[in-house]
């Protein structure tokens, strides 16, 4: 099971991916961030949010982090839209994020990973 701190961003990205996946298909795949950049940005955003007492990231801090990586919120959403149609791939991406955050993974309902 995903930790509450990761559940909300994952849900938001999957919803964004799902709403655009139903649109017209012009055959052109939009260019996206590479996986490493997406993971690095998401890890930094989550770490910054977790450092706050209410686990909420201020918009100015979010923009600073995104700018530091040379990406926009739209870039993150595009990545989710393009890759969100492959649940296995996205699960691996989120596993990478969780691993870098040192968050135990309990996806099978068993014991947590140390």
MODELLER restraints for C-alpha pairs under 7 A, 6 or more apart:
rsr = mdl.restraints
at = mdl.atoms
rsr.add(forms.Gaussian(group=physical.xy_distance, feature=features.Distance(at['CA:1:A'], at['CA:105:A']), mean=6.83, stdev=0.5))
rsr.add(forms.Gaussian(group=physical.xy_distance, feature=features.Distance(at['CA:1:A'], at['CA:106:A']), mean=4.94, stdev=0.5))
rsr.add(forms.Gaussian(group=physical.xy_distance, feature=features.Distance(at['CA:1:A'], at['CA:107:A']), mean=4.73, stdev=0.5))
rsr.add(forms.Gaussian(group=physical.xy_distance, feature=features.Distance(at['CA:1:A'], at['CA:109:A']), mean=6.78, stdev=0.5))
rsr.add(forms.Gaussian(group=physical.xy_distance, feature=features.Distance(at['CA:2:A'], at['CA:105:A']), mean=6.95, stdev=0.5))
rsr.add(forms.Gaussian(group=physical.xy_distance, feature=features.Distance(at['CA:13:A'], at['CA:77:A']), mean=6.43, stdev=0.5))
rsr.add(forms.Gaussian(group=physical.xy_distance, feature=features.Distance(at['CA:13:A'], at['CA:80:A']), mean=5.69, stdev=0.5))
rsr.add(forms.Gaussian(group=physical.xy_distance, feature=features.Distance(at['CA:14:A'], at['CA:80:A']), mean=6.69, stdev=0.5))
rsr.add(forms.Gaussian(group=physical.xy_distance, feature=features.Distance(at['CA:14:A'], at['CA:84:A']), mean=6.24, stdev=0.5))
rsr.add(forms.Gaussian(group=physical.xy_distance, feature=features.Distance(at['CA:16:A'], at['CA:77:A']), mean=6.78, stdev=0.5))
rsr.add(forms.Gaussian(group=physical.xy_distance, feature=features.Distance(at['CA:16:A'], at['CA:81:A']), mean=6.43, stdev=0.5))
rsr.add(forms.Gaussian(group=physical.xy_distance, feature=features.Distance(at['CA:17:A'], at['CA:80:A']), mean=5.46, stdev=0.5))
rsr.add(forms.Gaussian(group=physical.xy_distance, feature=features.Distance(at['CA:17:A'], at['CA:81:A']), mean=3.78, stdev=0.5))
rsr.add(forms.Gaussian(group=physical.xy_distance, feature=features.Distance(at['CA:17:A'], at['CA:84:A']), mean=5.37, stdev=0.5))
rsr.add(forms.Gaussian(group=physical.xy_distance, feature=features.Distance(at['CA:20:A'], at['CA:81:A']), mean=6.55, stdev=0.5))
rsr.add(forms.Gaussian(group=physical.xy_distance, feature=features.Distance(at['CA:21:A'], at['CA:81:A']), mean=6.87, stdev=0.5))
rsr.add(forms.Gaussian(group=physical.xy_distance, feature=features.Distance(at['CA:32:A'], at['CA:75:A']), mean=6.69, stdev=0.5))
rsr.add(forms.Gaussian(group=physical.xy_distance, feature=features.Distance(at['CA:32:A'], at['CA:78:A']), mean=6.20, stdev=0.5))
rsr.add(forms.Gaussian(group=physical.xy_distance, feature=features.Distance(at['CA:32:A'], at['CA:79:A']), mean=5.24, stdev=0.5))
rsr.add(forms.Gaussian(group=physical.xy_distance, feature=features.Distance(at['CA:33:A'], at['CA:75:A']), mean=6.59, stdev=0.5))
rsr.add(forms.Gaussian(group=physical.xy_distance, feature=features.Distance(at['CA:33:A'], at['CA:79:A']), mean=6.14, stdev=0.5))
rsr.add(forms.Gaussian(group=physical.xy_distance, feature=features.Distance(at['CA:38:A'], at['CA:76:A']), mean=6.74, stdev=0.5))
rsr.add(forms.Gaussian(group=physical.xy_distance, feature=features.Distance(at['CA:39:A'], at['CA:93:A']), mean=6.87, stdev=0.5))
rsr.add(forms.Gaussian(group=physical.xy_distance, feature=features.Distance(at['CA:39:A'], at['CA:96:A']), mean=7.00, stdev=0.5))
rsr.add(forms.Gaussian(group=physical.xy_distance, feature=features.Distance(at['CA:39:A'], at['CA:97:A']), mean=5.74, stdev=0.5))
rsr.add(forms.Gaussian(group=physical.xy_distance, feature=features.Distance(at['CA:41:A'], at['CA:66:A']), mean=6.95, stdev=0.5))
rsr.add(forms.Gaussian(group=physical.xy_distance, feature=features.Distance(at['CA:41:A'], at['CA:69:A']), mean=6.95, stdev=0.5))
rsr.add(forms.Gaussian(group=physical.xy_distance, feature=features.Distance(at['CA:43:A'], at['CA:97:A']), mean=5.83, stdev=0.5))
rsr.add(forms.Gaussian(group=physical.xy_distance, feature=features.Distance(at['CA:43:A'], at['CA:100:A']), mean=6.92, stdev=0.5))
rsr.add(forms.Gaussian(group=physical.xy_distance, feature=features.Distance(at['CA:43:A'], at['CA:101:A']), mean=6.51, stdev=0.5))
rsr.add(forms.Gaussian(group=physical.xy_distance, feature=features.Distance(at['CA:45:A'], at['CA:62:A']), mean=6.77, stdev=0.5))
rsr.add(forms.Gaussian(group=physical.xy_distance, feature=features.Distance(at['CA:45:A'], at['CA:65:A']), mean=6.91, stdev=0.5))
rsr.add(forms.Gaussian(group=physical.xy_distance, feature=features.Distance(at['CA:48:A'], at['CA:57:A']), mean=6.70, stdev=0.5))
rsr.add(forms.Gaussian(group=physical.xy_distance, feature=features.Distance(at['CA:49:A'], at['CA:55:A']), mean=4.69, stdev=0.5))
rsr.add(forms.Gaussian(group=physical.xy_distance, feature=features.Distance(at['CA:49:A'], at['CA:56:A']), mean=5.09, stdev=0.5))
rsr.add(forms.Gaussian(group=physical.xy_distance, feature=features.Distance(at['CA:49:A'], at['CA:57:A']), mean=4.65, stdev=0.5))
rsr.add(forms.Gaussian(group=physical.xy_distance, feature=features.Distance(at['CA:66:A'], at['CA:72:A']), mean=5.84, stdev=0.5))
rsr.add(forms.Gaussian(group=physical.xy_distance, feature=features.Distance(at['CA:83:A'], at['CA:90:A']), mean=6.60, stdev=0.5))
rsr.add(forms.Gaussian(group=physical.xy_distance, feature=features.Distance(at['CA:84:A'], at['CA:90:A']), mean=6.28, stdev=0.5))
rsr.add(forms.Gaussian(group=physical.xy_distance, feature=features.Distance(at['CA:104:A'], at['CA:112:A']), mean=5.62, stdev=0.5))
rsr.add(forms.Gaussian(group=physical.xy_distance, feature=features.Distance(at['CA:104:A'], at['CA:113:A']), mean=5.21, stdev=0.5))
rsr.add(forms.Gaussian(group=physical.xy_distance, feature=features.Distance(at['CA:104:A'], at['CA:114:A']), mean=6.43, stdev=0.5))
rsr.add(forms.Gaussian(group=physical.xy_distance, feature=features.Distance(at['CA:105:A'], at['CA:112:A']), mean=5.81, stdev=0.5))
rsr.add(forms.Gaussian(group=physical.xy_distance, feature=features.Distance(at['CA:105:A'], at['CA:113:A']), mean=5.86, stdev=0.5))
rsr.add(forms.Gaussian(group=physical.xy_distance, feature=features.Distance(at['CA:106:A'], at['CA:112:A']), mean=5.17, stdev=0.5))
